Amino acid sequence: MHRLFAELEPSLSVTEQNLADRVRYILRSNIFGDAELERLRREAIPSSNGNATAGNAAPLDAQQTAYVDADINIPFVANSDDDGIVSHELEKMRSILEESMLETRSMPLENRPRLPRIPLSKRNRAVVRALNPMLVTYLEASRDLCETDSILFGAALAVCRIIGAKLPVAGRATQKSSAIPAWRKRIEDRIAKARALSAD
């Protein structure tokens, strides 16, 4: 990657480590979306000579993915069509996202599972960054706030499922909380009896 950068930008002096750090920062900060990164890569690679392009295009992608993998421990994408593993992971995430949103679309609010608090680890942030671009289409097509709320809740549920967070059974917590406690029922019965006696 450093050799390709030197060919593309001969006027800039940068060390290999510095360049690797910058690539890692850009990928982790999500400064550019996947489509924008792909467009920039395609614009940059043809500007070098053909031999260098053929020899360096694949290592560039592999290095980008390796830098992120080393930090995040999940196959996160610089480009969605780099290799089978990354594409497979993205498709799996997309499938879980669609399934979660479909599941929550018709679910009453009181039956939604209570989502756990997720730690802000590098891996979890990477999952969220990977899902964010997938939400754009759904959010743009959203007709009202209720639908937007359903989409966002479905996305949050998908994140929990992807990272393996434990989820309660839907509706279980609500059923427990909505049931009348025994002590309250006893008090209400006594009040009803007292009212009946005072009425006589």
Secondary structure, 3 states (H helix, E strand, C coil): CHHHHHHHCCCCCCCHHHHHHHHHHHHHHCCCCHHHHHHHHHHHHHHCCHHHHHHHHHHHHHHHHHHHHHHHCCCCCCCCCCCHHHHHHHHHHHHHHHHHHHHHHCCCHHHCCCCCCCCCCHHHHHHHHHHHHHHHHHHHHCCCHHHHHHHHHHHHHHHHHHHCCCCCCCCHHHHHHHCCCHHHHHHHHHHHHHHHHHHC
